């Protein structure tokens, strides 16, 4: 079995046969061609591991072929050969991306050494590439975040990007569903083709069919010209239908036919048109619940819900909150001409504790408001919007146990003009004992209770989930199914446990 594939471009039949024999002896599966155009066709049909390319060819220059290969197939390793060698030509070839340069005549040993070195470099580059892919990504196709939950999303995008299978993105409002859809498009083979996004909730119901399929002149009042819809505009690329569950049932049936056949008809039209479109849909609702309630067609659900992608809410992404906030602060400070460089420790703690019901979109608005209304080297606690400060003072979210709640709340209160913050947190800690008649307990007894006597809830949950994973021989998806939760939930909780344990230590 051949160890590597190679296209040899040599216009001399005798030399081509000789070089082919040398390459075969090294384990190569050799395809010999004599013309540049023929070489380009073979490369596009089946890209080889190695390209051995003569510079002087009857129909075009090998340097021109090299330039095209570097643009369209940069992973191919290229070795240039010529009977008219010079230092200038060799330098130009290496600068253009060639691995090495051989001057005719050369023997089989010289070619073998060059080929072995080229393949060794290729293997090393692949190892480095695979290692880099395995590392946590802090930035990916428009996303910011290195949490386990987002790493799962990134890997899913990598897996589905080149497929034509329909993708269904679910997640709360503001989690970045359109960013995810565009990331899938950019990471795949359709990246150079159009990405067309439609928000089904923002388009009037009597116009959405025209927005998707287009219309002919005179199709309805105001249709003074023929207009292409999103389906035509996205031909060869991706059509993203956001908030798909807001679409009326009558239009859902027309969309189903379009997805099944790729054929549609404009509003007012009499002829069918065919396009090649990849579909990505999204919703902030539970799509299956919408099916059960009769709001969404079951057959359309199965057509669109081929590959589900679940985007986690911001409150479950741990340190990603600060990563996103710092990136936004730098961006907005530059746009507004402000001097902000970072956040105070109190603000960092506040941003991490806040539940972010509006997710990333709300975080964007908060940082923008801070930058527009203030200017300083650091963002201080009093610069936070009043809504954020008020909710922080009301919730006093614990970090890992009750004693830490008092500590966190007191630190935030030092920079908060709302004075009762710390006292309120202390009341919340002891309220269960102070206000329940059957379990009334003096304050000194409350303070004597230790972590050894009462185990934190997250530790009990951690033990249960880890036991399930162990019972399933480490198979997290199987354990998740038995626990009736999603695998991404387990990954998010594992990250949360690490943070809890780090805080305790």
SEDO-502876 format. One line per 4 residues: number of its first residue (from 1); for each residue x, y, z of N, C-alpha, C. Coordinates in steps of 0.1 Angstrom, whole numbers. Each point is the difference from the previous one (the first is absolute). Layout:
BEGIN
NUM = X/Y/Z/X/Y/Z/X/Y/Z  ...
END
This chain:
BEGIN
1 = 8/-12/0/-8/12/0/9/12/0  -4/10/-8/8/12/-1/0/8/13  11/6/3/2/8/13/-4/14/-2  1/5/-13/-4/14/-2/-4/2/-15
5 = -7/10/-3/-4/2/-14/8/12/-6  3/-1/-13/9/10/-6/-4/2/-15  -1/13/-4/-2/3/-14/13/5/-5  5/-6/-10/13/4/-7/-3/7/-13
9 = 4/12/-1/-2/8/-12/13/2/-8  1/-8/-10/13/0/-8/-4/-3/-15  5/10/-9/-4/-1/-14/8/-11/-7  11/-4/5/9/-10/-6/-5/-14/4
13 = -5/-8/-10/-5/-13/4/11/-9/6  12/1/-5/11/-9/5/4/4/14  1/13/3/4/4/13/-12/-2/10  -12/2/-5/-12/-3/8/-1/-14/4
17 = 3/-9/-9/0/-15/4/11/-3/10  12/7/-1/11/-3/9/-4/5/14  -5/13/0/-3/6/13/-12/-8/7  -9/-5/-8/-11/-7/5/5/-13/7
21 = 10/-6/-6/6/-13/6/6/3/13  8/12/1/6/4/12/-10/2/11  -11/7/-3/-11/3/9/-7/-12/5  -3/-9/-9/-7/-13/4/9/-8/9
25 = 13/1/-1/9/-8/9/-1/6/14  -4/12/1/-1/6/13/-14/-2/6  -9/-7/-7/-13/-2/5/-11/9/-5  4/7/-11/-10/10/-5/-10/-6/-10
29 = -12/5/0/-10/-3/-10/1/11/-10  6/-2/-12/4/11/-9/-10/1/-11  -4/13/-3/-8/4/-11/9/9/-9  4/-5/-12/9/8/-9/-9/8/-10
33 = 3/13/0/-7/9/-11/11/8/-6  -3/5/-13/10/7/-8/-4/15/-1  -12/4/2/-4/14/-2/-5/6/13  1/13/1/-4/7/12/-15/0/2
37 = -8/2/-11/-14/-1/2/-5/-13/5  6/-11/-5/-3/-13/4/3/-2/15  12/6/4/4/-1/14/-10/7/9  -5/11/-4/-10/8/9/-13/-8/1
41 = -4/-6/-11/-12/-8/0/1/-12/10  11/-7/0/3/-11/9/0/5/14  7/11/2/1/5/14/-14/4/6  -8/6/-8/-14/4/4/-9/-13/2
45 = 3/-10/-8/-8/-12/1/4/-8/12  13/-2/3/4/-7/11/14/6/5  0/9/9/12/6/5/10/-10/5  13/0/-5/9/-10/5/8/5/13
49 = 7/-9/6/9/4/11/12/8/-5  5/-4/-12/12/6/-5/-1/3/-15  5/12/-4/0/4/-14/14/2/-5  5/-8/-9/13/2/-6/-2/7/-13
53 = 5/13/-2/-4/9/-10/11/5/-8  0/-2/-13/10/6/-9/-3/14/-3  10/9/1/-3/14/-3/-4/3/-14  8/-6/-10/-3/3/-14/-9/-11/-6
57 = -12/4/-3/-10/-9/-6/-5/6/-13  -5/-9/-9/-4/5/-14/-11/11/1  -9/-1/9/-12/9/0/0/11/10  8/-1/11/0/10/10/13/-1/9
61 = 2/10/8/12/-1/9/-4/-8/13  10/-7/5/-2/-7/12/-2/9/12  6/12/-1/-1/10/10/-15/5/1  -7/1/-11/-14/4/0/-8/-11/7
65 = 3/-13/-3/-7/-11/6/3/0/15  12/3/4/3/1/15/-8/10/7  -1/12/-7/-8/11/6/-15/-4/2  -5/-7/-10/-14/-4/1/-2/-11/11
69 = 9/-9/1/0/-11/10/0/6/14  9/10/2/1/7/13/-13/6/4  -7/5/-9/-13/7/3/-11/-10/3  -1/-10/-8/-11/-10/1/2/-12/8
73 = 13/-5/0/3/-12/8/14/2/7  0/9/10/12/3/7/6/-12/8  -7/-10/2/5/-12/7/9/-9/-8  -1/2/-13/8/-9/-9/15/4/1
77 = 9/-9/2/14/2/0/5/0/-15  8/11/-4/4/1/-14/15/0/-1  5/-8/-9/15/-1/-3/1/4/-15  8/11/-2/2/5/-14/12/-6/-6
81 = 0/-3/-13/11/-5/-8/2/8/-13  12/1/-4/3/7/-13/14/-4/-5  1/1/-13/13/-2/-6/8/13/-2  -6/11/4/6/13/-2/1/7/14
85 = 7/-6/9/1/5/14/8/12/1  -4/9/9/8/11/4/-5/4/15  9/7/6/-3/4/14/-13/8/1  -2/10/-10/-12/8/0/-13/-8/-1
89 = 0/-10/-9/-12/-8/-2/-2/-8/13  10/-6/6/-2/-7/12/-6/8/11  6/12/2/-5/9/10/-15/4/-2  -3/3/-13/-14/3/-3/-9/-11/3
93 = 4/-12/-3/-9/-12/2/-2/-2/15  11/1/8/-1/-2/14/-9/11/7  1/12/-5/-8/11/5/-15/-2/-4  -2/-6/-11/-14/-2/-5/-6/-12/8
97 = 7/-7/8/-5/-11/8/5/-14/-3  9/-2/-9/6/-13/-3/8/-5/12  0/-13/2/7/-6/11/15/-1/-4  3/-4/-13/14/-1/-4/1/2/-15
101 = 12/0/-5/3/3/-14/11/-9/-5  -3/-8/-11/9/-9/-5/4/4/-14  13/-1/-3/5/4/-14/4/-13/-7  -6/-2/-12/4/-11/-9/14/1/-5
105 = 7/-11/-1/-5/-14/3/3/-3/15  -9/-8/5/2/-4/14/-3/-15/1  7/-7/9/-2/-15/1/-11/-3/9  -3/-13/1/-11/-5/8/2/3/15
109 = 13/-1/4/3/2/14/-3/15/5  3/9/-9/-2/14/3/-16/3/1  -7/-6/-9/-15/2/0/-6/-7/12  6/-12/4/-6/-7/11/2/7/13
113 = 12/6/2/3/8/12/-9/12/1  -2/7/-11/-9/12/0/-14/-4/3  -5/-11/-6/-14/-5/3/-2/-4/14  10/-7/6/-1/-4/14/-1/12/9
117 = 9/10/-2/0/12/8/-13/7/-1  -6/1/-13/-12/7/-2/-12/-7/8  0/-14/-1/-10/-7/7/1/1/16  13/0/4/2/2/15/-5/13/4
121 = 3/11/-7/-5/13/4/-16/0/-1  -5/-7/-9/-15/0/-1/-6/-7/12  6/-11/4/-5/-7/12/1/9/13  12/7/1/2/9/11/-11/11/1
125 = -2/6/-12/-10/11/-1/-14/-5/4  -3/-13/-4/-13/-5/4/-1/-3/15  11/-5/6/0/-2/14/-2/13/8  7/11/-5/-1/13/6/-15/5/-1
129 = -5/-2/-12/-14/5/-3/-10/-8/9  2/-13/1/-9/-8/9/1/4/14  12/3/5/2/5/13/-6/13/3  1/9/-9/-6/13/1/-15/-1/1
133 = -6/-9/-8/-14/-2/0/-5/-5/13  8/-8/7/-4/-6/12/1/10/12  7/11/-2/1/10/11/-13/8/1  -3/4/12/-12/9/2/1/12/-8
137 = -10/4/-7/0/12/-8/-7/12/8  7/11/1/-6/12/6/-8/8/-10  4/-1/-13/-7/7/-10/-3/-9/-12  -12/0/-5/-3/-10/-11/-11/6/-8
141 = 3/4/-12/-10/4/-10/-10/10/5  4/10/7/-9/10/6/-4/-2/14  2/-12/5/-3/-3/14/13/4/9  -3/4/13/10/2/10/-3/-9/11
145 = 9/-9/5/-3/-9/11/8/-12/0  5/-5/11/8/-12/1/-6/-10/9  -13/2/5/-6/-9/9/-2/-14/-7  -2/-10/8/-3/-14/-6/-12/0/-8
149 = -10/8/4/-13/1/-7/2/5/-14  9/10/-1/2/6/-14/10/-9/-8  9/-7/7/9/-9/-8/-9/-10/-7  -10/-5/7/-9/-10/-6/-7/6/-12
153 = -5/13/1/-6/6/-11/10/2/-12  12/4/3/10/1/-11/3/-13/-7  1/-11/8/2/-13/-7/-11/-4/-8  -12/3/4/-12/-4/-8/0/8/-13
157 = 3/13/1/1/8/-12/10/-6/-10  12/-4/5/11/-5/-8/-6/-13/-7  -7/-8/7/-5/-13/-5/-11/2/-11  -8/10/1/-12/2/-9/3/10/-11
161 = 11/7/1/2/11/-10/-1/-4/-14  7/-11/-4/1/-4/-14/-12/-8/-5  -9/-4/9/-12/-8/-3/-11/9/-6  -9/-6/-7/-12/8/-5/-12/-3/9
165 = 2/-8/10/-11/-3/10/-5/13/6  -13/0/3/-6/12/6/4/0/15  2/12/5/4/2/14/-11/8/7  -3/-4/12/-10/8/8/7/5/13
169 = 1/13/1/6/6/12/-10/4/10  1/-4/12/-9/4/11/8/7/11  -6/10/6/6/7/11/-8/12/3  2/6/12/-7/11/5/4/12/-9
173 = -9/11/0/3/12/-7/13/6/5  8/4/-10/12/7/3/12/-9/2  -1/-13/-3/11/-10/2/9/-1/-12  -4/6/-11/8/0/-12/-4/-10/-11
177 = -13/-2/-2/-4/-10/-10/4/4/-14  -1/13/-3/4/4/-14/15/-1/-1  8/3/10/14/-2/0/4/-14/-3  -7/-9/7/2/-15/-2/-3/-4/-14
181 = -11/5/-6/-4/-4/-14/11/5/-9  4/13/2/10/5/-10/14/-7/2  3/-5/12/12/-7/3/0/-14/-8  -12/-6/0/-1/-13/-7/2/3/-15
185 = -6/11/-5/2/3/-14/15/3/-4  6/8/9/14/4/-3/10/-11/1  -3/-10/9/9/-11/2/-1/-11/-11  -10/1/-9/-3/-10/-9/4/3/-15
189 = -4/-9/-9/4/2/-14/-8/11/-7  -11/5/7/-8/10/-6/4/14/4  12/1/7/4/13/6/0/12/-10  4/-3/-13/1/10/-10/-13/4/-6
193 = -11/-8/3/-13/3/-6/-8/8/10  -12/5/-4/-8/9/9/-5/-7/13  0/8/11/-7/-4/12/-11/10/2  -12/-5/-1/-12/8/0/-8/-3/13
197 = -2/10/8/-7/-2/13/-14/7/0  -10/-7/4/-14/6/2/-5/-3/14  -5/11/6/-7/-2/13/-15/-1/-2  -5/-12/2/-14/-2/-3/-10/7/9
201 = 6/5/12/-9/7/9/-1/14/-3  10/6/-7/0/14/-3/-6/4/-13  -4/-9/-8/-6/3/-13/-16/-2/1  -7/10/-5/-15/-2/0/-4/-13/-6
205 = -11/-6/5/-4/-14/-5/-4/0/-14  -5/12/-5/-5/0/-14/12/3/-10  12/2/6/11/3/-9/11/-11/1  -1/-9/9/11/-9/2/2/-10/-11
209 = -11/-4/-7/1/-9/-11/7/7/-11  -2/12/-3/7/8/-10/14/2/4  3/2/13/14/1/4/8/-12/-2  -6/-12/1/7/-13/-2/1/-3/-14
213 = -12/0/-8/0/-5/-13/0/11/-11  -1/12/4/-1/11/-10/-14/1/-6  -1/10/-9/-13/2/-7/2/5/-14  -11/-1/-8/0/5/-13/-6/14/0
217 = 2/7/-11/-6/13/-1/-15/-1/0  -7/8/8/-14/0/1/-6/-11/8  8/-7/7/-5/-11/8/-10/5/11  3/12/6/-9/6/10/2/15/-1
221 = -8/7/7/1/14/0/14/5/5  6/8/-8/14/5/4/11/-8/-7  -4/-12/-6/11/-8/-7/2/6/-14  7/11/-1/2/7/-13/10/-7/-8
225 = 9/-8/6/11/-7/-8/1/-14/5  6/-9/-8/3/-13/5/11/1/10  0/-8/10/10/0/11/4/-14/4  13/-1/1/6/-13/5/-2/-1/15
229 = -4/-12/5/-1/-3/14/13/-5/5  0/-4/13/12/-5/7/4/-13/-6  -9/-8/-5/3/-13/-6/9/2/-12  -3/9/-9/8/3/-12/13/6/4
233 = 0/9/10/12/7/4/10/-9/6  -5/-11/7/9/-9/7/4/-12/-9  -3/0/-13/4/-11/-8/15/-3/0  3/-13/3/14/-4/2/5/2/14
237 = -7/8/8/4/3/14/-9/-6/10  -2/9/10/-8/-4/12/-12/9/3  -11/-5/3/-12/8/4/-3/-3/14  1/11/8/-2/-1/15/-14/6/3
241 = -8/-9/6/-14/5/4/0/0/15  1/13/5/0/2/15/-15/0/5  -2/-4/12/-13/0/6/-10/-7/-9  3/-12/-5/-7/-8/-10/-14/-4/6
245 = -1/-1/13/-13/-4/6/-11/11/-1  4/12/-4/-10/11/-2/-6/-1/-13  4/-9/-9/-6/-1/-13/-14/-6/0  -9/5/-8/-13/-5/-1/0/-14/-6
249 = -10/-8/4/-1/-14/-4/-1/-1/-15  -8/9/-7/-2/-1/-14/13/2/-8  9/9/5/12/2/-6/10/-11/3  -2/-6/12/9/-11/3/-1/-12/-10
253 = -12/-2/-5/-2/-11/-10/7/3/-13  1/13/-4/7/4/-12/15/-1/2  4/4/12/14/-1/3/5/-15/0  -9/-9/5/3/-14/1/3/-5/-15
257 = -8/3/-9/1/-4/-14/14/5/-5  3/13/3/12/6/-5/12/-8/6  0/-3/13/11/-7/6/2/-14/-6  -12/-7/-3/1/-13/-6/5/-1/-14
261 = -4/10/-8/3/-1/-14/10/11/-5  2/11/8/8/11/-5/-7/8/-10  -13/-3/-2/-8/7/-10/-10/10/7  -2/12/-6/-10/9/6/-6/8/-11
265 = -10/7/3/-7/9/-9/-2/14/6  3/10/-7/-1/14/5/-15/3/2  -3/9/9/-14/5/2/-4/6/-13  -12/-5/-5/-5/5/-13/6/-6/-12
269 = 10/-9/2/7/-7/-11/-7/-12/-5  4/-5/-12/-6/-12/-6/10/-10/-3  13/3/2/11/-9/-3/7/-4/12  4/-13/1/9/-4/11/14/4/-2
273 = 7/3/10/14/3/0/8/-10/9  12/-3/-3/8/-10/8/13/7/5  3/-2/12/13/6/6/6/-11/9  13/2/3/7/-8/9/3/8/13
277 = -7/-4/10/1/8/13/2/-9/12  8/4/9/2/-7/13/-8/7/10  -8/-7/8/-10/6/9/6/-1/14  -1/12/7/3/0/15/-12/8/6
281 = -6/-6/10/-11/6/7/3/3/15  -7/9/6/2/3/14/-13/4/7  0/-2/13/-12/5/8/4/1/14  -6/9/8/2/1/14/-11/-8/8
285 = -8/-8/-7/-10/-8/6/4/-15/-1  -8/-8/7/2/-15/-1/-7/-4/-13  7/-4/-11/-7/-3/-12/-9/-12/1  4/-10/8/-9/-12/1/-13/3/7
289 = 1/9/10/-11/5/7/-10/7/-9  6/8/-9/-8/7/-10/-8/-10/-9  7/-11/-3/-6/-11/-8/-12/-6/7  2/-3/13/-10/-6/8/-12/9/2
293 = 2/13/0/-10/10/1/-7/4/-13  4/-6/-11/-5/2/-13/4/13/-6  10/6/5/5/13/-6/11/-2/-10  5/-12/-1/11/-3/-10/-2/-14/-6
297 = 1/-1/-13/-2/-13/-7/10/-10/4  -5/-12/3/9/-11/4/10/-4/-11  -6/-1/-12/9/-4/-12/10/11/-3  -3/13/2/10/10/-2/11/0/11
301 = -5/-4/12/10/-1/12/10/-10/-3  -4/-12/-6/10/-11/-2/9/4/-12  -5/8/-9/8/4/-12/11/10/5  -3/9/9/9/10/5/9/-4/11
305 = -6/-9/9/7/-3/12/8/-13/-2  9/1/-10/9/-11/-3/12/0/10  6/11/1/12/2/9/-4/11/10  -3/-3/12/-3/10/10/13/6/6
309 = 0/13/2/11/7/7/-6/8/11  4/-2/12/-5/7/12/10/10/5  -4/13/0/9/10/5/-3/3/15  10/-1/8/-2/2/14/-3/14/4
313 = -8/3/10/-2/14/5/13/5/6  1/13/0/13/6/5/3/-3/14  -11/-2/8/3/-3/15/6/-13/2  0/-9/-10/5/-14/1/14/-1/-6
317 = 6/12/-4/13/0/-8/12/4/9  -2/1/13/11/3/9/8/12/-4  13/-2/-2/9/11/-2/-1/7/-14  -8/-6/-8/-3/6/-13/-6/14/1
321 = -7/2/11/-6/14/2/10/10/0  11/-2/8/11/10/1/8/1/-14  2/-11/-6/7/0/-13/-8/9/-10  -13/-2/-1/-9/8/-9/0/14/4
325 = -1/3/13/-1/14/5/13/7/-3  11/-6/2/13/7/-3/1/3/-15  -4/-9/-8/1/2/-15/-9/12/-3  -12/0/5/-10/10/-3/5/14/5
329 = 6/0/12/5/12/6/11/7/-9  9/-9/-5/11/5/-9/-6/6/-12  -10/-8/-6/-6/4/-13/-7/14/2  -9/1/10/-8/12/1/8/12/5
333 = 10/-3/8/9/11/4/7/6/-12  4/-8/-9/7/5/-12/-10/8/-9  -12/-6/-1/-10/7/-9/-4/13/6  -1/1/14/-5/13/6/11/9/4
337 = 13/-4/-2/11/8/4/2/1/15  -3/-10/7/1/0/15/13/-7/4  3/1/13/13/-5/5/-1/-13/8  -11/-6/0/-2/-13/7/10/-11/-4
341 = 6/-6/10/9/-11/-3/-4/-13/7  -8/1/10/-5/-13/7/-10/3/10  -3/-10/9/-10/1/10/7/-2/14  -6/7/10/4/-2/14/-3/-14/4
345 = 6/-4/11/-3/-14/5/-15/-1/4  -5/11/6/-14/-1/4/-9/-1/-12  3/7/-11/-9/-1/-12/2/-14/-6  12/-5/0/2/-14/-6/-9/-10/8
349 = 0/2/13/-8/-9/9/-15/2/-3  -4/12/-2/-14/3/-3/-4/-6/-13  8/2/-10/-3/-5/-14/-2/-15/1  9/-7/8/0/-14/1/-13/-5/7
353 = -4/8/10/-12/-4/8/-13/2/-6  -1/11/-9/-12/4/-5/-6/-11/-10  -13/-3/1/-6/-12/-8/-1/3/-15  1/12/-5/-1/3/-14/-12/-6/-7
357 = -12/4/4/-12/-6/-7/-1/3/-14  6/11/-5/1/4/-14/12/-6/-7  8/-8/7/12/-6/-6/10/10/-6  7/-4/-11/10/8/-5/-5/13/-5
361 = -12/1/-5/-5/12/-5/-2/10/11  -4/-5/12/-1/9/11/14/5/5  9/-9/0/14/4/4/5/11/-10  -2/-2/-12/4/10/-10/-6/14/3
365 = -13/0/4/-6/13/3/5/6/13  3/-8/10/5/5/12/14/6/-2  9/-7/-7/13/5/-2/0/13/-9  -9/0/-10/-1/12/-8/-5/12/8
369 = -10/-2/9/-5/11/8/11/5/10  8/-9/6/11/4/9/9/9/-8  5/-4/-12/10/7/-7/-5/14/-5  -13/0/-4/-5/13/-5/-2/10/11
373 = -4/-4/12/-3/9/11/11/3/9  11/-7/-2/12/2/10/13/0/-8  11/4/7/13/-1/-5/10/-1/11  8/-11/1/10/-2/10/9/-12/-4
377 = 11/-1/6/9/-12/-3/-7/-13/2  -8/-1/11/-7/-12/4/-15/2/2  -8/-10/-3/-14/1/3/-2/-3/15  -6/9/7/-3/-1/15/-14/-4/2
381 = -3/-6/12/-13/-5/3/-11/10/-2  2/12/4/-11/10/-1/-3/4/-15  8/-4/-9/-3/2/-14/-10/-10/-6  -2/-11/7/-10/-10/-5/-14/6/-1
385 = -8/-4/-9/-14/5/-1/-7/-4/13  -9/9/4/-8/-2/13/-7/-14/0  -5/-4/-11/-8/-13/-1/9/-11/4  13/0/-4/9/-11/3/4/1/15
389 = 2/12/5/4/1/14/-12/-4/9  -12/4/-4/-12/-4/8/-2/-15/1  1/-6/-12/-2/-15/0/11/-7/8  12/5/-1/11/-6/8/-3/1/15
393 = -4/11/4/-3/2/14/-12/-8/5  -9/-3/-9/-12/-8/3/3/-15/1  8/-5/-10/3/-14/-1/11/-5/9  11/8/1/12/-4/8/3/-15/-2
397 = 2/-4/-13/2/-14/-4/12/-6/7  -1/-11/6/11/-6/7/10/-6/-10  13/0/4/11/-6/-8/1/-15/2  1/-4/13/0/-14/2/-6/-4/13
401 = -1/9/10/-8/-2/12/-4/13/6  -7/-1/11/-7/12/6/11/10/5  10/-4/6/10/9/5/7/8/-11  2/-6/-12/5/7/-11/-9/10/-5
405 = -14/-2/1/-10/10/-4/2/13/7  2/-1/13/2/12/8/13/7/-4  10/-8/-3/13/6/-4/-1/8/-13  -6/-7/-10/-1/6/-13/-9/12/0
409 = -11/-1/7/-10/11/1/6/12/7  8/-2/10/6/11/7/10/7/-8  8/-8/-8/10/6/-9/-6/9/-10  -11/-4/-6/-7/8/-10/-7/12/6
413 = -4/-1/13/-7/11/7/10/12/2  12/-3/2/10/10/3/1/11/-11  -3/-4/-13/0/9/-11/-14/3/-5  -10/-5/7/-14/3/-4/-6/10/9
417 = -6/11/-6/-6/10/8/-13/-5/8  -5/-12/-4/-11/-6/7/5/-6/13  -2/6/12/7/-4/12/-6/-13/6  -13/-4/-1/-5/-12/6/5/-13/-6
421 = 8/0/-10/4/-12/-8/5/-11/8  10/3/9/6/-11/8/-9/-5/10  -8/9/7/-9/-4/10/-11/-9/-5  -4/3/-12/-11/-8/-7/6/-14/-3
425 = 12/-1/-4/6/-13/-3/1/-8/12  4/6/12/1/-7/12/-14/-5/5  -10/8/-2/-14/-4/3/-4/-12/-8  4/0/-13/-4/-11/-9/7/-13/4
429 = 12/1/6/7/-12/4/-7/-7/12  -4/8/9/-6/-5/12/-15/-1/1  -7/4/-11/-14/2/0/-7/-13/2  5/-11/-6/-6/-13/1/-2/-5/15
433 = 10/4/8/0/-4/14/-8/10/8  2/13/-2/-6/10/8/-15/1/-2  -5/-3/-12/-14/2/-3/-9/-12/1  6/-12/2/-8/-12/0/-2/-4/15
437 = -12/0/5/-3/-3/14/5/-14/5  -2/-10/-8/4/-14/4/15/-1/1  7/8/-8/15/-2/-1/7/12/5  -6/8/9/6/12/5/13/-4/7
441 = 11/8/-2/13/-4/4/7/13/3  7/2/11/8/12/3/10/2/-10  4/13/-2/10/3/-10/13/-6/2  4/-2/13/13/-6/3/0/-15/-5
445 = -11/-7/1/-1/-13/-5/1/-1/-15  -6/10/-7/2/0/-15/14/1/-4  8/9/7/14/2/-4/8/-12/3  -4/-9/9/8/-12/3/-2/-12/-9
449 = -9/1/-10/-2/-11/-9/11/1/-10  6/-12/-4/11/-1/-9/-4/-7/-13  9/1/-10/-2/-7/-13/0/-15/1  7/-5/11/0/-14/2/-14/-6/4
453 = -8/9/7/-13/-4/5/-10/0/-11  0/11/-8/-9/1/-11/7/1/-13  -2/-10/-9/7/0/-13/-6/10/-10  8/8/-7/-6/9/-10/-7/-8/-11
457 = -11/6/-5/-9/-7/-10/8/-4/-12  10/9/-5/7/-4/-12/8/-12/2  5/-3/12/8/-12/3/-8/-12/-2  -12/0/6/-10/-11/-2/-3/-3/-14
461 = -2/11/-8/-3/-1/-14/12/-6/-7  12/5/3/12/-5/-6/2/-15/2  -2/-4/12/2/-15/4/-10/-8/-8  -13/5/-2/-10/-8/-7/4/-1/-15
465 = 4/11/-6/3/0/-14/13/-8/-3  10/1/8/12/-8/-2/-2/-14/2  -9/-4/9/-4/-14/2/-6/-6/-13  -9/9/-6/-7/-5/-12/10/-1/-12
469 = 10/9/-1/10/-1/-10/8/-13/2  4/-3/12/8/-12/3/-8/-12/-3  -13/0/3/-9/-12/-3/-1/-2/-15  2/11/-8/-1/-1/-15/14/-1/-6
473 = 10/-4/8/14/-1/-5/5/12/-7  -3/12/6/5/13/-5/-7/6/-12  -11/-7/-4/-8/5/-12/-10/11/5  5/13/-2/-8/11/5/-14/1/-6
477 = -1/-1/-14/-13/1/-6/-10/-11/5  5/-12/3/-8/-11/5/-5/4/14  10/5/8/-4/3/14/-10/12/0  2/9/-9/-9/12/-1/-14/-5/-3
481 = -1/-10/-10/-13/-5/-3/-7/-7/11  7/-7/8/-5/-7/12/-4/9/11  7/12/1/-3/10/10/-11/10/-5  -4/-2/-13/-10/9/-6/5/14/-1
485 = 13/2/-3/5/13/-3/8/0/-12  4/11/-6/8/0/-12/15/-1/3  8/-6/-9/15/-1/3/6/14/2  -4/10/-7/6/13/2/-3/5/15
489 = -11/-4/6/-2/4/14/11/-6/9  3/-13/-3/11/-6/8/13/7/-1  3/4/-13/13/7/-2/0/13/7  -11/7/0/-1/13/7/2/-2/15
493 = -7/-10/5/1/-2/15/14/-5/4  7/-7/-9/14/-4/4/9/12/1  -2/10/-9/8/12/1/-4/7/13  -13/1/3/-4/7/12/6/-7/13
497 = 0/-13/0/6/-7/11/15/3/2  7/1/-11/14/4/1/2/14/6  -9/9/-4/1/14/6/-3/0/15  -11/-8/3/-3/-1/14/11/-6/9
501 = 7/-11/-5/11/-6/7/12/9/1  2/8/-11/11/9/1/-3/11/10  -12/5/1/-4/10/10/2/-5/14  -4/-13/2/2/-5/14/14/-2/4
505 = 9/-3/-10/14/-2/3/7/13/2
END
